Amino acid sequence: MSDAPPRLELLHFARRVVQQATASLAELDGWIADAERRGGRAPAGQGDQALAA
């Protein structure tokens, strides 16, 4: 007998991963839209230096 999880359990796990990634993508799209509405300016302390951290 194998210790591997059943295929259905793996499929449910994969679905949750994709669901979370989709939610994260929607959140990022919102942040991008907000930045574009502000004219591409980053809030104070949130520029390229914050990304490098």
N, CA, C and O atoms as CSV, one atom per row, in Angstrom:
chain,resi,resn,atom,element,x,y,z
A,1,MET,N,N,0.840,-1.188,0.000
A,1,MET,CA,C,0.000,0.000,0.000
A,1,MET,C,C,0.881,1.246,0.000
A,1,MET,O,O,1.903,1.293,0.684
A,2,SER,N,N,0.483,2.238,-0.760
A,2,SER,CA,C,1.267,3.463,-0.908
A,2,SER,C,C,0.832,4.511,0.115
A,2,SER,O,O,-0.329,4.563,0.521
A,3,ASP,N,N,1.806,5.356,0.529
A,3,ASP,CA,C,1.503,6.464,1.433
A,3,ASP,C,C,1.069,7.712,0.670
A,3,ASP,O,O,0.769,8.737,1.281
A,4,ALA,N,N,1.032,7.634,-0.656
A,4,ALA,CA,C,0.666,8.792,-1.474
A,4,ALA,C,C,-0.808,9.136,-1.252
A,4,ALA,O,O,-1.643,8.242,-1.118
A,5,PRO,N,N,-1.129,10.452,-1.212
A,5,PRO,CA,C,-2.531,10.840,-1.042
A,5,PRO,C,C,-3.352,10.425,-2.263
A,5,PRO,O,O,-2.820,10.325,-3.369
A,6,PRO,N,N,-4.626,10.187,-2.063
A,6,PRO,CA,C,-5.481,9.816,-3.194
A,6,PRO,C,C,-5.530,10.935,-4.239
A,6,PRO,O,O,-5.351,12.110,-3.920
A,7,ARG,N,N,-5.770,10.550,-5.464
A,7,ARG,CA,C,-5.795,11.500,-6.581
A,7,ARG,C,C,-6.807,12.621,-6.340
A,7,ARG,O,O,-6.516,13.786,-6.613
A,8,LEU,N,N,-7.982,12.283,-5.835
A,8,LEU,CA,C,-9.009,13.296,-5.599
A,8,LEU,C,C,-8.532,14.339,-4.592
A,8,LEU,O,O,-8.802,15.528,-4.759
A,9,GLU,N,N,-7.832,13.910,-3.559
A,9,GLU,CA,C,-7.289,14.843,-2.568
A,9,GLU,C,C,-6.279,15.789,-3.217
A,9,GLU,O,O,-6.269,16.985,-2.926
A,10,LEU,N,N,-5.439,15.258,-4.087
A,10,LEU,CA,C,-4.465,16.097,-4.794
A,10,LEU,C,C,-5.156,17.097,-5.721
A,10,LEU,O,O,-4.724,18.244,-5.837
A,11,LEU,N,N,-6.221,16.661,-6.374
A,11,LEU,CA,C,-6.958,17.569,-7.253
A,11,LEU,C,C,-7.602,18.707,-6.458
A,11,LEU,O,O,-7.597,19.853,-6.905
A,12,HIS,N,N,-8.149,18.400,-5.296
A,12,HIS,CA,C,-8.725,19.455,-4.451
A,12,HIS,C,C,-7.642,20.428,-3.982
A,12,HIS,O,O,-7.862,21.639,-3.942
A,13,PHE,N,N,-6.478,19.895,-3.630
A,13,PHE,CA,C,-5.369,20.751,-3.222
A,13,PHE,C,C,-4.960,21.674,-4.372
A,13,PHE,O,O,-4.777,22.875,-4.171
A,14,ALA,N,N,-4.818,21.116,-5.570
A,14,ALA,CA,C,-4.433,21.917,-6.736
A,14,ALA,C,C,-5.463,23.012,-7.000
A,14,ALA,O,O,-5.099,24.130,-7.364
A,15,ARG,N,N,-6.734,22.700,-6.821
A,15,ARG,CA,C,-7.782,23.695,-7.021
A,15,ARG,C,C,-7.651,24.841,-6.019
A,15,ARG,O,O,-7.819,26.003,-6.389
A,16,ARG,N,N,-7.357,24.531,-4.767
A,16,ARG,CA,C,-7.189,25.584,-3.753
A,16,ARG,C,C,-5.999,26.478,-4.087
A,16,ARG,O,O,-6.059,27.694,-3.904
A,17,VAL,N,N,-4.924,25.876,-4.574
A,17,VAL,CA,C,-3.738,26.660,-4.947
A,17,VAL,C,C,-4.084,27.634,-6.073
A,17,VAL,O,O,-3.730,28.812,-6.013
A,18,VAL,N,N,-4.771,27.140,-7.089
A,18,VAL,CA,C,-5.149,27.996,-8.217
A,18,VAL,C,C,-6.124,29.076,-7.763
A,18,VAL,O,O,-6.036,30.219,-8.212
A,19,GLN,N,N,-7.051,28.725,-6.879
A,19,GLN,CA,C,-8.020,29.697,-6.370
A,19,GLN,C,C,-7.307,30.827,-5.629
A,19,GLN,O,O,-7.653,31.995,-5.806
A,20,GLN,N,N,-6.326,30.496,-4.811
A,20,GLN,CA,C,-5.572,31.516,-4.077
A,20,GLN,C,C,-4.756,32.377,-5.034
A,20,GLN,O,O,-4.667,33.592,-4.858
A,21,ALA,N,N,-4.162,31.750,-6.045
A,21,ALA,CA,C,-3.377,32.507,-7.021
A,21,ALA,C,C,-4.276,33.474,-7.789
A,21,ALA,O,O,-3.880,34.605,-8.072
A,22,THR,N,N,-5.480,33.028,-8.122
A,22,THR,CA,C,-6.425,33.884,-8.837
A,22,THR,C,C,-6.814,35.084,-7.983
A,22,THR,O,O,-6.898,36.205,-8.484
A,23,ALA,N,N,-7.052,34.848,-6.694
A,23,ALA,CA,C,-7.393,35.950,-5.787
A,23,ALA,C,C,-6.226,36.921,-5.672
A,23,ALA,O,O,-6.432,38.134,-5.655
A,24,SER,N,N,-5.013,36.405,-5.594
A,24,SER,CA,C,-3.832,37.263,-5.509
A,24,SER,C,C,-3.669,38.085,-6.781
A,24,SER,O,O,-3.304,39.259,-6.725
A,25,LEU,N,N,-3.938,37.469,-7.920
A,25,LEU,CA,C,-3.837,38.183,-9.191
A,25,LEU,C,C,-4.858,39.317,-9.251
A,25,LEU,O,O,-4.542,40.412,-9.716
A,26,ALA,N,N,-6.070,39.062,-8.788
A,26,ALA,CA,C,-7.097,40.106,-8.771
A,26,ALA,C,C,-6.675,41.254,-7.857
A,26,ALA,O,O,-6.894,42.421,-8.184
A,27,GLU,N,N,-6.075,40.931,-6.723
A,27,GLU,CA,C,-5.605,41.970,-5.800
A,27,GLU,C,C,-4.499,42.803,-6.447
A,27,GLU,O,O,-4.500,44.030,-6.343
A,28,LEU,N,N,-3.565,42.142,-7.107
A,28,LEU,CA,C,-2.488,42.859,-7.801
A,28,LEU,C,C,-3.042,43.743,-8.909
A,28,LEU,O,O,-2.590,44.874,-9.088
A,29,ASP,N,N,-4.017,43.237,-9.651
A,29,ASP,CA,C,-4.637,44.044,-10.701
A,29,ASP,C,C,-5.259,45.311,-10.117
A,29,ASP,O,O,-5.194,46.379,-10.726
A,30,GLY,N,N,-5.860,45.186,-8.939
A,30,GLY,CA,C,-6.424,46.361,-8.272
A,30,GLY,C,C,-5.354,47.364,-7.905
A,30,GLY,O,O,-5.532,48.568,-8.092
A,31,TRP,N,N,-4.237,46.870,-7.378
A,31,TRP,CA,C,-3.129,47.764,-7.014
A,31,TRP,C,C,-2.580,48.471,-8.248
A,31,TRP,O,O,-2.268,49.661,-8.201
A,32,ILE,N,N,-2.463,47.737,-9.350
A,32,ILE,CA,C,-1.967,48.329,-10.600
A,32,ILE,C,C,-2.929,49.415,-11.076
A,32,ILE,O,O,-2.501,50.502,-11.465
A,33,ALA,N,N,-4.225,49.121,-11.044
A,33,ALA,CA,C,-5.221,50.107,-11.477
A,33,ALA,C,C,-5.166,51.354,-10.601
A,33,ALA,O,O,-5.259,52.472,-11.107
A,34,ASP,N,N,-5.014,51.171,-9.288
A,34,ASP,CA,C,-4.887,52.320,-8.381
A,34,ASP,C,C,-3.669,53.161,-8.738
A,34,ASP,O,O,-3.749,54.388,-8.781
A,35,ALA,N,N,-2.544,52.506,-8.994
A,35,ALA,CA,C,-1.312,53.220,-9.333
A,35,ALA,C,C,-1.469,53.965,-10.653
A,35,ALA,O,O,-0.989,55.089,-10.797
A,36,GLU,N,N,-2.142,53.337,-11.618
A,36,GLU,CA,C,-2.352,54.002,-12.904
A,36,GLU,C,C,-3.260,55.223,-12.753
A,36,GLU,O,O,-3.049,56.239,-13.415
A,37,ARG,N,N,-4.258,55.127,-11.892
A,37,ARG,CA,C,-5.136,56.289,-11.649
A,37,ARG,C,C,-4.373,57.430,-10.990
A,37,ARG,O,O,-4.687,58.599,-11.213
A,38,ARG,N,N,-3.373,57.096,-10.180
A,38,ARG,CA,C,-2.558,58.129,-9.526
A,38,ARG,C,C,-1.464,58.635,-10.460
A,38,ARG,O,O,-0.668,59.487,-10.065
A,39,GLY,N,N,-1.411,58.145,-11.650
A,39,GLY,CA,C,-0.411,58.588,-12.607
A,39,GLY,C,C,0.902,57.836,-12.484
A,39,GLY,O,O,1.946,58.338,-12.902
A,40,GLY,N,N,0.861,56.647,-11.919
A,40,GLY,CA,C,2.059,55.828,-11.827
A,40,GLY,C,C,2.974,56.193,-10.683
A,40,GLY,O,O,4.071,55.647,-10.570
A,41,ARG,N,N,2.539,57.114,-9.826
A,41,ARG,CA,C,3.375,57.512,-8.691
A,41,ARG,C,C,3.192,56.530,-7.547
A,41,ARG,O,O,2.067,56.169,-7.202
A,42,ALA,N,N,4.300,56.102,-6.962
A,42,ALA,CA,C,4.248,55.223,-5.796
A,42,ALA,C,C,4.052,56.065,-4.545
A,42,ALA,O,O,4.580,57.173,-4.459
A,43,PRO,N,N,3.297,55.554,-3.568
A,43,PRO,CA,C,3.168,56.278,-2.297
A,43,PRO,C,C,4.528,56.450,-1.635
A,43,PRO,O,O,5.450,55.683,-1.911
A,44,ALA,N,N,4.665,57.444,-0.767
A,44,ALA,CA,C,5.934,57.703,-0.077
A,44,ALA,C,C,6.429,56.440,0.607
A,44,ALA,O,O,5.677,55.763,1.308
A,45,GLY,N,N,7.708,56.130,0.395
A,45,GLY,CA,C,8.306,54.955,1.013
A,45,GLY,C,C,7.967,53.654,0.324
A,45,GLY,O,O,8.308,52.585,0.830
A,46,GLN,N,N,7.305,53.715,-0.818
A,46,GLN,CA,C,6.883,52.499,-1.498
A,46,GLN,C,C,7.464,52.396,-2.910
A,46,GLN,O,O,6.908,51.703,-3.762
A,47,GLY,N,N,8.560,53.069,-3.153
A,47,GLY,CA,C,9.149,53.062,-4.485
A,47,GLY,C,C,9.990,51.826,-4.733
A,47,GLY,O,O,9.790,50.786,-4.105
A,48,ASP,N,N,10.936,51.949,-5.656
A,48,ASP,CA,C,11.792,50.823,-6.021
A,48,ASP,C,C,12.595,50.307,-4.838
A,48,ASP,O,O,12.895,49.115,-4.770
A,49,GLN,N,N,12.946,51.180,-3.910
A,49,GLN,CA,C,13.721,50.738,-2.747
A,49,GLN,C,C,12.917,49.757,-1.912
A,49,GLN,O,O,13.484,48.807,-1.372
A,50,ALA,N,N,11.608,49.961,-1.793
A,50,ALA,CA,C,10.770,49.041,-1.027
A,50,ALA,C,C,10.717,47.683,-1.709
A,50,ALA,O,O,10.661,46.654,-1.036
A,51,LEU,N,N,10.732,47.667,-3.038
A,51,LEU,CA,C,10.702,46.404,-3.767
A,51,LEU,C,C,12.003,45.641,-3.620
A,51,LEU,O,O,12.009,44.410,-3.658
A,52,ALA,N,N,13.106,46.357,-3.451
A,52,ALA,CA,C,14.418,45.713,-3.345
A,52,ALA,C,C,14.622,45.073,-1.981
A,52,ALA,O,O,15.498,44.223,-1.824
A,53,ALA,N,N,13.837,45.463,-1.004
A,53,ALA,CA,C,13.994,44.951,0.370
A,53,ALA,C,C,13.632,43.492,0.481
A,53,ALA,O,O,13.710,42.917,1.567
